[in-house]
Amino acid sequence: MSASKFWSSFYEIYEALPRQGPGDRQSTERALRLLPPLARGHRILDIGCGAGAQTIDLARATEASIVAIDNHQPFVSRLQTRAAELGLADRITAQAGDMNDLHFPDGSFDVIWCEGAIFIIGFAKGLTAWRRLIAPGGHLVVSELCWLRADRPADLEAFFKAEGADIAGMADRRKDIVDRGYRLVGDFVLPAVGWWDNYYVPLAATLERFRVTHAGDQEALDVAARSEHEIDLYRTYPEHFGYGFFVMQRA
Ligand SMILES: C[S@@+](CC[C@H](N)C(=O)[O-])C[C@H]1O[C@@H](n2cnc3c(N)ncnc32)[C@H](O)[C@@H]1O
């Protein structure tokens, strides 16, 4: 399959969703409660914001100013529109940007937030690269794919391997956090509701429509099948893998 065909199908599917990865408002707020209160004048950088579901939740739950970046302009535009509709445009600046190449001066942010997107740069690499952007004593909050048990079903392991997924145990993540110059403030596992309600349920409905509109287009249907397979794996193995939410402080 050509890369452009893959990405056009992928974005058609994921642009239709309320959020582009597993997560929910309750978990965003739970992670926020592990931080000192974020008042007016505090600065958050939300990396890989997608259409901005967690950006909006952060803006509602704090008084901080938020710079939200994503490399897909349609997500950025959607967040700009939504922030304006909600009267939050004065505190949310959404802009196109590449998480691998961030040009903000050192110490620009009190908090860096990244839900479901650090896998793109890589967990350990992201921790290292973004550390300089955090003000001394500031925090980094990420959610990332983790093994939740030591026994790992072979088909699940094969799927992640074929996907090139950056998956590791929670304990390995905690070690990376300390090794990369952070203090772990706390962590928890995203509840199953965060996978289903805002992500897999709308994704399954979108895939059903996509299959109808792309009937006969085998390449597009292959992209849909890959996402369907992922949903099946989570339905089968919800206790084996999940998203760890990690709240850490720049040491
Ligand atoms: C799994 S989604 C998570 C989106 C959002 N945080 C959420 O939880 O709904 C990953 C996001 O990272 C964005 N992305 C991919 N590569 C990127 C890059 N190099 N720099 C910035 N964003 C990127 C994608 O466009 C997508 O919106």
The ligand as an SDF file (V2000), in Angstrom:
LIG
                    3D

 27 29  0  0  0  0  0  0  0  0999 V2000
   -2.8080    8.9620   19.3280 C   0  0  0  0  0  0  0  0  0  0  0  0
   -3.0340   10.6480   18.8870 S   0  0  0  0  0  0  0  0  0  0  0  0
   -3.3440   11.4160   20.4790 C   0  0  0  0  0  0  0  0  0  0  0  0
   -4.0640   12.7210   20.3380 C   0  0  0  0  0  0  0  0  0  0  0  0
   -4.5830   13.3490   21.6280 C   0  0  0  0  0  0  0  0  0  0  0  0
   -3.5380   13.6550   22.5770 N   0  0  0  0  0  0  0  0  0  0  0  0
   -5.6380   12.4690   22.2680 C   0  0  0  0  0  0  0  0  0  0  0  0
   -5.3460   11.7780   23.2530 O   0  0  0  0  0  0  0  0  0  0  0  0
   -6.7530   12.4680   21.7440 O   0  0  0  0  0  0  0  0  0  0  0  0
   -1.4030   11.1940   18.4690 C   0  0  0  0  0  0  0  0  0  0  0  0
   -1.3500   12.6000   17.9080 C   0  0  0  0  0  0  0  0  0  0  0  0
    0.0050   12.9520   17.6260 O   0  0  0  0  0  0  0  0  0  0  0  0
    0.0320   13.6770   16.4040 C   0  0  0  0  0  0  0  0  0  0  0  0
    1.3770   13.5820   15.8410 N   0  0  0  0  0  0  0  0  0  0  0  0
    1.9140   12.6000   15.0920 C   0  0  0  0  0  0  0  0  0  0  0  0
    3.2190   12.8550   14.8040 N   0  0  0  0  0  0  0  0  0  0  0  0
    3.4980   14.0560   15.3810 C   0  0  0  0  0  0  0  0  0  0  0  0
    4.6680   14.8730   15.4380 C   0  0  0  0  0  0  0  0  0  0  0  0
    5.7960   14.4930   14.8670 N   0  0  0  0  0  0  0  0  0  0  0  0
    4.5960   16.0370   16.1100 N   0  0  0  0  0  0  0  0  0  0  0  0
    3.4300   16.4490   16.6970 C   0  0  0  0  0  0  0  0  0  0  0  0
    2.2980   15.7030   16.6820 N   0  0  0  0  0  0  0  0  0  0  0  0
    2.3310   14.5310   16.0390 C   0  0  0  0  0  0  0  0  0  0  0  0
   -1.0520   13.0510   15.5550 C   0  0  0  0  0  0  0  0  0  0  0  0
   -1.5050   13.9280   14.5380 O   0  0  0  0  0  0  0  0  0  0  0  0
   -2.1130   12.7720   16.6040 C   0  0  0  0  0  0  0  0  0  0  0  0
   -2.9960   13.8570   16.7420 O   0  0  0  0  0  0  0  0  0  0  0  0
  1  2  1  0
  2  3  1  0
  2 10  1  0
  3  4  1  0
  4  5  1  0
  5  6  1  0
  5  7  1  0
  7  8  2  0
  7  9  1  0
 10 11  1  0
 11 12  1  0
 11 26  1  0
 12 13  1  0
 13 14  1  0
 13 24  1  0
 14 15  1  0
 14 23  1  0
 15 16  2  0
 16 17  1  0
 17 18  1  0
 17 23  2  0
 18 19  1  0
 18 20  2  0
 20 21  1  0
 21 22  2  0
 22 23  1  0
 24 25  1  0
 24 26  1  0
 26 27  1  0
M  CHG  2   2   1   9  -1
M  END
$$$$
